[in-house]
Amino acid sequence: MSPTLYATTILDRYYRKHFDIMPDLLLLFLYIHYSSSSSKDQNTMQTRKLYVAQQIAMWNAIGGRVLWR
């Protein structure tokens, strides 16, 4: 598991547990961050953007809520 994915998972669980909010804003932030960051490794950035976009689509498709409690 990549460090970014791991951190995203931890943050997602923390926010769900303590604030009861959707992870969509966090994913949107990550998507914007990876879209605008200037990295020489375009393949890695494309993979990250694709992953975040897939997660947003998946969560939206099931109503935006995945409860891990």
Contact map, one row per residue, 1 for C-alpha under 8 A:
111011000000000000000000000000000000000000000000000000000000000000000
111111000000000000000000000000000000000000000000000000000000000000000
111111100000000000000000000000000000000000000000000000000000000000000
011111110000000000000000000000000000000000000000000000000000000000000
111111111000000000000000000000000000000000000000000000000000000000000
111111111100000000000000000000000000000000000000000000000000000000000
001111111110000000000000000000000000000000000000000000000000000000000
000111111111000000000000000000000000000000000000000000000000000000000
000011111111100000000000000000000000000000000000000000000000000000000
000001111111110000000000000000000000000000000000000000000000000000000
000000111111111000000000000000000000000000000000000000000000000000000
000000011111111100000010010000000000000000000000000000000000000000000
000000001111111110000000000000000000000000000000000000000000000000010
000000000111111111100000000000000000000000000000000000000000000000000
000000000011111111111010000000000000000000000000000000000000000000000
000000000001111111111110000000000000000000000000000000000000000000100
000000000000111111110000000000000000000000000000000000000000000000001
000000000000011111110000000000000000000000000000000000000000000000000
000000000000011111111000000000000000000000000000000000000000000000000
000000000000001111111100000000000000000000000000000000000000000000000
000000000000001100111110000000000000000000000000000000000000000000000
000000000000000100011111100000000000000000000000000000000000000110000
000000000001001100001111111000000000000000000000000000000000000000000
000000000000000000000111111100000000000000000000000000010010000100000
000000000000000000000111111110000000000000000000000000000000000000000
000000000001000000000011111111000000000000000000000000000000000000000
000000000000000000000011111111100000000000000000000100110000000000000
000000000000000000000001111111110000000000000000000100010000000000000
000000000000000000000000111111111000000000000000000000000000000000000
000000000000000000000000011111111100000000000000000100000000000000000
000000000000000000000000001111111110000000000001100110000000000000000
000000000000000000000000000111111111000000000000000000000000000000000
000000000000000000000000000011111111100000000000000000000000000000000
000000000000000000000000000001111111100000001001100000000000000000000
000000000000000000000000000000111111100000001000100000000000000000000
000000000000000000000000000000011111110000000000000000000000000000000
000000000000000000000000000000001111111000000000000000000000000000000
000000000000000000000000000000000001111100000000000000000000000000000
000000000000000000000000000000000000111111001000000000000000000000000
000000000000000000000000000000000000011111000000000000000000000000000
000000000000000000000000000000000000001111111000000000000000000000000
000000000000000000000000000000000000001111111100000000000000000000000
000000000000000000000000000000000000000011111110000000000000000000000
000000000000000000000000000000000000000011111111000000000000000000000
000000000000000000000000000000000110001011111111100000000000000000000
000000000000000000000000000000000000000001111111110000000000000000000
000000000000000000000000000000000000000000111111111000000000000000000
000000000000000000000000000000100100000000011111111100000000000000000
000000000000000000000000000000100110000000001111111110000000000000000
000000000000000000000000000000000000000000000111111111000000000000000
000000000000000000000000000000000000000000000011111111100000000000000
000000000000000000000000001101100000000000000001111111110000000000000
000000000000000000000000000000100000000000000000111111111000000000000
000000000000000000000000000000000000000000000000011111111100000000000
000000000000000000000000001000000000000000000000001111111110000000000
000000000000000000000001001100000000000000000000000111111111000000000
000000000000000000000000000000000000000000000000000011111111100000000
000000000000000000000000000000000000000000000000000001111111110000000
000000000000000000000001000000000000000000000000000000111111111111000
000000000000000000000000000000000000000000000000000000011111111110000
000000000000000000000000000000000000000000000000000000001111111100000
000000000000000000000000000000000000000000000000000000000111111111000
000000000000000000000000000000000000000000000000000000000011111110000
000000000000000000000101000000000000000000000000000000000011111111000
000000000000000000000100000000000000000000000000000000000011011111100
000000000000000000000000000000000000000000000000000000000010010111110
000000000000000100000000000000000000000000000000000000000000000011111
000000000000100000000000000000000000000000000000000000000000000001111
000000000000000010000000000000000000000000000000000000000000000000111
